[in-house]
Amino acid sequence: MGVLFSPFIVPVALFFTIGAVAILRGPIGKALADRLAGRVPERLPSGETEALQGEVEELRYRVTELEERLDFAERVLAQRRESDQLPPGS
């Protein structure tokens, strides 16, 4: 039996066809069609964009603070582990 007439080709082809149709009929397909048609995606109002940028800056600041706290906690734990070890030759 040849590779072209394998009994698995029809179900696999059907699976990929149904998957492609489902993807292209959804939001991804609509976005792709808009791009191909040359339509520009909707933009957020400038006030909303500025508010989101402010929120992102606040979140960046908070992440930086958390990183510093984590670094401090790791240093404290490392120092504690070193002090709990017995000195050499004991």
Summary of the structure (lengths in Angstrom):
residues: 90
radius of gyration: 28.8
end to end distance: 76.3
largest distance: 78.4
contacts: 150
relative contact order: 0.04
helix: 78%
strand: 0%
